[in-house]
Amino acid sequence: MTAKTIAKKLLECFKNGNKVLICGNGGSAQQANHFAAELIREDFPAISLCSDISVITATANDFGYKDIFSKQVSALGEEGDILIGISTSGKSENIHWAYDMADTLGVEVLDFPRKGKTTEEIQEYQLKLIHKIWRYIRQ
C-alpha cells in the first residue's frame, strides 16, 4: 500500500468523524507515538496504543502481553475507525490479536508495509512512509 493510498484512507476516516488507533512494539512503538503526535498536532483524532504504560502493564499482568493492544481496540475502537499496525517482522502476536479484534468491530486494519532485508532498513522505510503520508495529509 502506498503513502498516498494510506493518506486518502486516513483523510476519509477523519472526514467521517472517526479516529485512528496506532500500535507497535519496541522501535515501532516509538514510530506509532510519533505518527499519532503528528496527526494530533493538526487536530486529527489519533491514539497511540503504546503510550499508556499503566494500561499496557495492567493488561499484560491480568490477561497477558498478547492482549495489550486488543483490549484497547475493544475499549476504544468503533466501526469506521482505522487501526494501523507498525511491525518490523510482521509476526507480532499482540498486533495480530489487535487486528482480529478490529475485524470484529468493523475497524479497518492497515498493516504497515515492510520493505528491506534488515530491521534497520524496514524501520527506515516505515519512518519515511510516515513522513510521506504526513506530507499528503497536509496538502
GROMACS elastic network, one bead per residue, 0.5 to 0.9 nm:
[ bonds ]
;  ai    aj funct       b0    kb
    1     4     6  0.83621   500
    1     5     6  0.64170   500
    1     6     6  0.68834   500
    1   110     6  0.87640   500
    1   111     6  0.89185   500
    1   112     6  0.79219   500
    1   113     6  0.67727   500
    2     5     6  0.52030   500
    2     6     6  0.62904   500
    2     7     6  0.85732   500
    2   113     6  0.85682   500
    2   129     6  0.81750   500
    2   133     6  0.85758   500
    3     6     6  0.51520   500
    3     7     6  0.60213   500
    3     8     6  0.85923   500
    3   129     6  0.59863   500
    3   130     6  0.76335   500
    3   131     6  0.87319   500
    3   132     6  0.58650   500
    3   134     6  0.85476   500
    3   136     6  0.76961   500
    4     7     6  0.50660   500
    4     8     6  0.61872   500
    4     9     6  0.86847   500
    4   132     6  0.77912   500
    4   133     6  0.63079   500
    4   136     6  0.63513   500
    4   137     6  0.85966   500
    5     8     6  0.51707   500
    5     9     6  0.63098   500
    5    10     6  0.87119   500
    5   133     6  0.85670   500
    6     9     6  0.51097   500
    6    10     6  0.61950   500
    6    11     6  0.86353   500
    6   110     6  0.80232   500
    6   133     6  0.67540   500
    7    10     6  0.50876   500
    7    11     6  0.61040   500
    7    12     6  0.85504   500
    7   132     6  0.86823   500
    7   133     6  0.52172   500
    7   134     6  0.73575   500
    7   135     6  0.87545   500
    7   136     6  0.60909   500
    7   137     6  0.57202   500
    8    11     6  0.51669   500
    8    12     6  0.61371   500
    8    13     6  0.85557   500
    8   133     6  0.88930   500
    8   136     6  0.81745   500
    8   137     6  0.76883   500
    9    12     6  0.51699   500
    9    13     6  0.61653   500
    9    14     6  0.87411   500
    9    82     6  0.85431   500
   10    14     6  0.62329   500
   10    15     6  0.85225   500
   10    19     6  0.84737   500
   10    20     6  0.75199   500
   10    82     6  0.75485   500
   10   137     6  0.81322   500
   11    14     6  0.51193   500
   11    15     6  0.59947   500
   11    16     6  0.85842   500
   11    44     6  0.89604   500
   11   137     6  0.69119   500
   12    16     6  0.62200   500
   12    17     6  0.88241   500
   12    18     6  0.87505   500
   13    16     6  0.52645   500
   13    17     6  0.66430   500
   13    18     6  0.53048   500
   13    19     6  0.66178   500
   13    20     6  0.77984   500
   13    80     6  0.67050   500
   13    81     6  0.64493   500
   13    82     6  0.71892   500
   14    17     6  0.51279   500
   14    18     6  0.51857   500
   14    19     6  0.61612   500
   14    20     6  0.81843   500
   14    44     6  0.67633   500
   14    45     6  0.72746   500
   14    81     6  0.85652   500
   15    18     6  0.73928   500
   16    19     6  0.89667   500
   16    80     6  0.78425   500
   17    45     6  0.87254   500
   17    80     6  0.85497   500
   17    81     6  0.87236   500
   18    45     6  0.74262   500
   18    78     6  0.79088   500
   18    79     6  0.83035   500
   18    80     6  0.60537   500
   18    81     6  0.51102   500
   18    82     6  0.79623   500
   19    44     6  0.75957   500
   19    46     6  0.55691   500
   19    47     6  0.77855   500
   19    77     6  0.83444   500
   19    78     6  0.85272   500
   19    80     6  0.80139   500
   19    81     6  0.51031   500
   19    82     6  0.65750   500
   19    83     6  0.87784   500
   20    36     6  0.82374   500
   20    44     6  0.85594   500
   20    45     6  0.64412   500
   20    47     6  0.62999   500
   20    48     6  0.84801   500
   20    77     6  0.87062   500
   20    81     6  0.57877   500
   20    83     6  0.58574   500
   20    84     6  0.73161   500
   21    32     6  0.89960   500
   21    36     6  0.81487   500
   21    45     6  0.87944   500
   21    46     6  0.58160   500
   21    48     6  0.59073   500
   21    49     6  0.66313   500
   21    73     6  0.76812   500
   21    76     6  0.84458   500
   21    77     6  0.76815   500
   21    81     6  0.75965   500
   21    82     6  0.61743   500
   21    84     6  0.61888   500
   21    85     6  0.85937   500
   22    29     6  0.86228   500
   22    32     6  0.55593   500
   22    33     6  0.78292   500
   22    35     6  0.80538   500
   22    36     6  0.71115   500
   22    46     6  0.75469   500
   22    47     6  0.62304   500
   22    49     6  0.58655   500
   22    50     6  0.78416   500
   22    82     6  0.83458   500
   22    83     6  0.57157   500
   22    85     6  0.59469   500
   22    86     6  0.75474   500
   23    28     6  0.77233   500
   23    29     6  0.62281   500
   23    31     6  0.87864   500
   23    32     6  0.56784   500
   23    33     6  0.82480   500
   23    47     6  0.87838   500
   23    48     6  0.60105   500
   23    49     6  0.52104   500
   23    50     6  0.59121   500
   23    69     6  0.70361   500
   23    83     6  0.77697   500
   23    84     6  0.63713   500
   23    85     6  0.50859   500
   23    86     6  0.61534   500
   23    87     6  0.85208   500
   23    95     6  0.71617   500
   23    98     6  0.87498   500
   24    27     6  0.77343   500
   24    30     6  0.77312   500
   24    31     6  0.76618   500
   24    32     6  0.61584   500
   24    33     6  0.89567   500
   24    48     6  0.87645   500
   24    49     6  0.80173   500
   24    50     6  0.68278   500
   24    69     6  0.88616   500
   24    84     6  0.86554   500
   24    85     6  0.59186   500
   24    87     6  0.58134   500
   24    88     6  0.88685   500
   24    92     6  0.85181   500
   24    94     6  0.88569   500
   24    95     6  0.70815   500
   25    28     6  0.50984   500
   25    30     6  0.79417   500
   25    32     6  0.87928   500
   25    50     6  0.76542   500
   25    86     6  0.78225   500
   25    87     6  0.69869   500
   25    88     6  0.88263   500
   25    92     6  0.80162   500
   25    94     6  0.88961   500
   25    95     6  0.85827   500
   26    29     6  0.51809   500
   26    30     6  0.68614   500
   26    31     6  0.89708   500
   27    30     6  0.51780   500
   27    31     6  0.64418   500
   27    32     6  0.87333   500
   27    87     6  0.88551   500
   27    88     6  0.87244   500
   27   123     6  0.78399   500
   28    32     6  0.61097   500
   28    33     6  0.85919   500
   28    85     6  0.87843   500
   28    86     6  0.56625   500
   28    87     6  0.59686   500
   28    88     6  0.71719   500
   28   123     6  0.74684   500
   28   126     6  0.87871   500
   29    33     6  0.62461   500
   29    34     6  0.85782   500
   29    48     6  0.81706   500
   29    49     6  0.84064   500
   29    50     6  0.57137   500
   29    51     6  0.80829   500
   29    86     6  0.75939   500
   29    87     6  0.86592   500
   30    34     6  0.60924   500
   30    35     6  0.85694   500
   30    50     6  0.78951   500
   30    51     6  0.86918   500
   31    35     6  0.60495   500
   31    36     6  0.85249   500
   31    86     6  0.76996   500
   31   123     6  0.87416   500
   31   126     6  0.83152   500
   31   127     6  0.69003   500
   31   130     6  0.83059   500
   32    35     6  0.51859   500
   32    36     6  0.61654   500
   32    37     6  0.85541   500
   32    47     6  0.88044   500
   32    48     6  0.58298   500
   32    49     6  0.79902   500
   32    50     6  0.72177   500
   32    51     6  0.88393   500
   32    84     6  0.84466   500
   32    85     6  0.82004   500
   32    86     6  0.69059   500
   33    36     6  0.52188   500
   33    37     6  0.61073   500
   33    38     6  0.87017   500
   33    47     6  0.81632   500
   33    48     6  0.53639   500
   33    49     6  0.82032   500
   33    50     6  0.69015   500
   33    51     6  0.67255   500
   34    37     6  0.51280   500
   34    38     6  0.63035   500
   34    39     6  0.87961   500
   34    48     6  0.85820   500
   34   130     6  0.88578   500
   35    38     6  0.51955   500
   35    39     6  0.63838   500
   35    40     6  0.87015   500
   35    46     6  0.85700   500
   35    48     6  0.81185   500
   35   127     6  0.89395   500
   35   130     6  0.65674   500
   35   131     6  0.84518   500
   35   134     6  0.83656   500
   36    39     6  0.51596   500
   36    40     6  0.60732   500
   36    41     6  0.84630   500
   36    44     6  0.87966   500
   36    45     6  0.83608   500
   36    46     6  0.53019   500
   36    47     6  0.58661   500
   36    48     6  0.57106   500
   37    40     6  0.51215   500
   37    41     6  0.59487   500
   37    42     6  0.88415   500
   37    46     6  0.78510   500
   37    47     6  0.84629   500
   37    48     6  0.83478   500
   38    41     6  0.51908   500
   38    42     6  0.69341   500
   38    44     6  0.87221   500
   38   134     6  0.75826   500
   39    42     6  0.55575   500
   39    43     6  0.66034   500
   39    44     6  0.51273   500
   39    45     6  0.70149   500
   39    46     6  0.63003   500
   39   134     6  0.78783   500
   39   137     6  0.89988   500
   40    45     6  0.59812   500
   40    46     6  0.60865   500
   40    47     6  0.83990   500
   41    44     6  0.73958   500
   42    45     6  0.89837   500
   42   138     6  0.85658   500
   43    46     6  0.87690   500
   47    50     6  0.87066   500
   47    51     6  0.85379   500
   48    51     6  0.58693   500
   48    52     6  0.84159   500
   49    52     6  0.70147   500
   49    56     6  0.84084   500
   49    68     6  0.83764   500
   49    69     6  0.63608   500
   49    72     6  0.69033   500
   49    73     6  0.83162   500
   50    53     6  0.73388   500
   50    56     6  0.74327   500
   50    68     6  0.87485   500
   50    69     6  0.80134   500
   51    54     6  0.89787   500
   51    55     6  0.87801   500
   51    56     6  0.83647   500
   52    55     6  0.54882   500
   52    56     6  0.63211   500
   52    57     6  0.87587   500
   53    57     6  0.59522   500
   53    58     6  0.83125   500
   54    57     6  0.53514   500
   54    58     6  0.59223   500
   54    59     6  0.83455   500
   55    58     6  0.52722   500
   55    59     6  0.59584   500
   55    60     6  0.84129   500
   55    68     6  0.76979   500
   55    72     6  0.82995   500
   56    59     6  0.53056   500
   56    60     6  0.60463   500
   56    61     6  0.85098   500
   56    65     6  0.80776   500
   56    67     6  0.88399   500
   56    68     6  0.53817   500
   56    69     6  0.78889   500
   56    72     6  0.89653   500
   57    61     6  0.59101   500
   57    62     6  0.84448   500
   57    65     6  0.82781   500
   57    68     6  0.79055   500
   58    61     6  0.50908   500
   58    62     6  0.60030   500
   58    63     6  0.82209   500
   58    68     6  0.85951   500
   59    62     6  0.51839   500
   59    63     6  0.55054   500
   59    64     6  0.64836   500
   59    65     6  0.71209   500
   59    67     6  0.67292   500
   59    68     6  0.55288   500
   59    69     6  0.88189   500
   59    71     6  0.75444   500
   60    63     6  0.54923   500
   60    66     6  0.74403   500
   60    67     6  0.68024   500
   60    68     6  0.59403   500
   61    64     6  0.58678   500
   61    65     6  0.75549   500
   63    66     6  0.79625   500
   63    67     6  0.64130   500
   63    68     6  0.81798   500
   64    67     6  0.57834   500
   64    68     6  0.72891   500
   65    68     6  0.54818   500
   65    69     6  0.86238   500
   65    93     6  0.88308   500
   65    94     6  0.67750   500
   66    69     6  0.75970   500
   66    70     6  0.78862   500
   66    92     6  0.86123   500
   66    93     6  0.58895   500
   66    95     6  0.78059   500
   66    96     6  0.86629   500
   66    97     6  0.68054   500
   66    98     6  0.86926   500
   67    70     6  0.50755   500
   67    71     6  0.57821   500
   67    72     6  0.84292   500
   67    93     6  0.88019   500
   67    94     6  0.58579   500
   67    95     6  0.86369   500
   67    97     6  0.67680   500
   67    98     6  0.74702   500
   68    71     6  0.59828   500
   68    72     6  0.69353   500
   68    94     6  0.66234   500
   68    95     6  0.87329   500
   68    98     6  0.83250   500
   69    72     6  0.51936   500
   69    73     6  0.61896   500
   69    74     6  0.85876   500
   69    94     6  0.63076   500
   69    95     6  0.66484   500
   69    97     6  0.75195   500
   69    98     6  0.53910   500
   70    74     6  0.60376   500
   70    75     6  0.86035   500
   70    94     6  0.71983   500
   70    95     6  0.76123   500
   70    96     6  0.85439   500
   70    97     6  0.56951   500
   70    99     6  0.75058   500
   70   100     6  0.78501   500
   70   101     6  0.58009   500
   70   102     6  0.77870   500
   71    75     6  0.62503   500
   71    76     6  0.85800   500
   71    98     6  0.76798   500
   71   101     6  0.82011   500
   72    75     6  0.50529   500
   72    76     6  0.58412   500
   72    77     6  0.76091   500
   72    98     6  0.82923   500
   73    76     6  0.51907   500
   73    78     6  0.83905   500
   73    83     6  0.81440   500
   73    98     6  0.64483   500
   73    99     6  0.87129   500
   73   101     6  0.66596   500
   73   102     6  0.64567   500
   73   105     6  0.87082   500
   73   107     6  0.87967   500
   74    77     6  0.57946   500
   74    78     6  0.83958   500
   74    98     6  0.84322   500
   74   101     6  0.64605   500
   74   102     6  0.75005   500
   74   105     6  0.77038   500
   75    78     6  0.87229   500
   77    80     6  0.86151   500
   77    81     6  0.64251   500
   77    82     6  0.82193   500
   77    83     6  0.82704   500
   77   101     6  0.89259   500
   77   102     6  0.70843   500
   77   105     6  0.70343   500
   77   106     6  0.85334   500
   77   107     6  0.66173   500
   78    81     6  0.56584   500
   78    82     6  0.87560   500
   78   102     6  0.84405   500
   78   105     6  0.62415   500
   78   106     6  0.68792   500
   78   107     6  0.61984   500
   79    82     6  0.85581   500
   79   102     6  0.86103   500
   79   105     6  0.57786   500
   79   107     6  0.50451   500
   79   108     6  0.80060   500
   80   105     6  0.89115   500
   80   106     6  0.64282   500
   80   107     6  0.55462   500
   80   108     6  0.68057   500
   81   102     6  0.88778   500
   81   106     6  0.77608   500
   81   108     6  0.63094   500
   81   109     6  0.88562   500
   82   102     6  0.83605   500
   82   107     6  0.54050   500
   82   109     6  0.58750   500
   82   110     6  0.71336   500
   83    98     6  0.83371   500
   83    99     6  0.75390   500
   83   102     6  0.70861   500
   83   107     6  0.65674   500
   83   108     6  0.60813   500
   83   110     6  0.61092   500
   83   111     6  0.82606   500
   84    99     6  0.88998   500
   84   108     6  0.85209   500
   84   109     6  0.60528   500
   84   111     6  0.58570   500
   84   112     6  0.68210   500
   85    90     6  0.88473   500
   85    95     6  0.63991   500
   85    96     6  0.85924   500
   85    98     6  0.85954   500
   85    99     6  0.81260   500
   85   109     6  0.76715   500
   85   110     6  0.64386   500
   85   111     6  0.50095   500
   85   112     6  0.59775   500
   86    90     6  0.80530   500
   86    95     6  0.83761   500
   86   110     6  0.88790   500
   86   111     6  0.66017   500
   86   112     6  0.53116   500
   86   113     6  0.81874   500
   86   114     6  0.89173   500
   86   126     6  0.78738   500
   87    90     6  0.51528   500
   87    91     6  0.75699   500
   87    92     6  0.69934   500
   87    95     6  0.81023   500
   87   111     6  0.80621   500
   87   112     6  0.70946   500
   87   113     6  0.85362   500
   87   114     6  0.78229   500
   87   122     6  0.88783   500
   87   123     6  0.84609   500
   87   126     6  0.89484   500
   88    91     6  0.82342   500
   88    92     6  0.87363   500
   88   113     6  0.89492   500
   88   114     6  0.66124   500
   88   118     6  0.88835   500
   88   119     6  0.62154   500
   88   120     6  0.87758   500
   88   122     6  0.60560   500
   88   123     6  0.64454   500
   88   126     6  0.86121   500
   89    92     6  0.70814   500
   89   114     6  0.78176   500
   89   119     6  0.78932   500
   89   122     6  0.86583   500
   90    93     6  0.88951   500
   90    95     6  0.85301   500
   90    96     6  0.86756   500
   90   111     6  0.82613   500
   90   112     6  0.87126   500
   90   113     6  0.87787   500
   90   114     6  0.78210   500
   91    94     6  0.89137   500
   91    95     6  0.80742   500
   91    96     6  0.76568   500
   92    95     6  0.54350   500
   92    96     6  0.64413   500
   92    97     6  0.88496   500
   93    96     6  0.51195   500
   93    97     6  0.62185   500
   93    98     6  0.86473   500
   94    97     6  0.51196   500
   94    98     6  0.62868   500
   94    99     6  0.87361   500
   95    99     6  0.62542   500
   95   100     6  0.87292   500
   96   100     6  0.62870   500
   96   101     6  0.87043   500
   97   100     6  0.50501   500
   97   101     6  0.63107   500
   97   102     6  0.86037   500
   98   101     6  0.50861   500
   98   102     6  0.60849   500
   98   103     6  0.86149   500
   99   103     6  0.61763   500
   99   104     6  0.87947   500
   99   107     6  0.86165   500
   99   108     6  0.86506   500
   99   109     6  0.63046   500
   99   110     6  0.88934   500
   99   111     6  0.88100   500
  100   103     6  0.51550   500
  100   104     6  0.65435   500
  100   105     6  0.89587   500
  101   104     6  0.52364   500
  101   105     6  0.65078   500
  101   106     6  0.88718   500
  101   107     6  0.83754   500
  102   105     6  0.51753   500
  102   106     6  0.61627   500
  102   108     6  0.67868   500
  102   109     6  0.68847   500
  103   106     6  0.53132   500
  103   107     6  0.58336   500
  103   108     6  0.69521   500
  103   109     6  0.74657   500
  104   107     6  0.76389   500
  105   108     6  0.88695   500
  110   113     6  0.88351   500
  112   126     6  0.72804   500
  112   129     6  0.87718   500
  113   122     6  0.86523   500
  113   125     6  0.86441   500
  113   126     6  0.72888   500
  113   129     6  0.88500   500
  114   117     6  0.89325   500
  114   121     6  0.88559   500
  114   122     6  0.55109   500
  114   123     6  0.80553   500
  114   125     6  0.72980   500
  114   126     6  0.70111   500
  115   118     6  0.89362   500
  115   121     6  0.71653   500
  115   122     6  0.53102   500
  115   123     6  0.86622   500
  115   125     6  0.63401   500
  115   126     6  0.80144   500
  116   119     6  0.76919   500
  116   120     6  0.81542   500
  116   123     6  0.86460   500
  116   124     6  0.88700   500
  116   125     6  0.74817   500
  117   120     6  0.83924   500
  117   121     6  0.64836   500
  117   122     6  0.70103   500
  118   121     6  0.52102   500
  118   122     6  0.62685   500
  118   123     6  0.86136   500
  119   122     6  0.52141   500
  119   123     6  0.61020   500
  119   124     6  0.85170   500
  120   123     6  0.51968   500
  120   124     6  0.60447   500
  120   125     6  0.85036   500
  121   124     6  0.51347   500
  121   125     6  0.60804   500
  121   126     6  0.86108   500
  122   125     6  0.50707   500
  122   126     6  0.61663   500
  122   127     6  0.86437   500
  123   126     6  0.50740   500
  123   127     6  0.61409   500
  123   128     6  0.85805   500
  124   127     6  0.51679   500
  124   128     6  0.61956   500
  124   129     6  0.85300   500
  125   128     6  0.51642   500
  125   129     6  0.61132   500
  125   130     6  0.87454   500
  126   130     6  0.62509   500
  126   131     6  0.87392   500
  127   130     6  0.50946   500
  127   131     6  0.64499   500
  127   132     6  0.87211   500
  128   131     6  0.51102   500
  128   132     6  0.61547   500
  128   133     6  0.85952   500
  129   132     6  0.50135   500
  129   133     6  0.60606   500
  129   134     6  0.84136   500
  130   133     6  0.51606   500
  130   134     6  0.60978   500
  130   135     6  0.87059   500
  131   135     6  0.62246   500
  131   136     6  0.87732   500
  132   135     6  0.50878   500
  132   136     6  0.64096   500
  132   137     6  0.86990   500
  133   136     6  0.52014   500
  133   137     6  0.62048   500
  133   138     6  0.87122   500
  134   137     6  0.50738   500
  134   138     6  0.62040   500
  134   139     6  0.88165   500
  135   138     6  0.52617   500
  135   139     6  0.64679   500
  136   139     6  0.54105   500
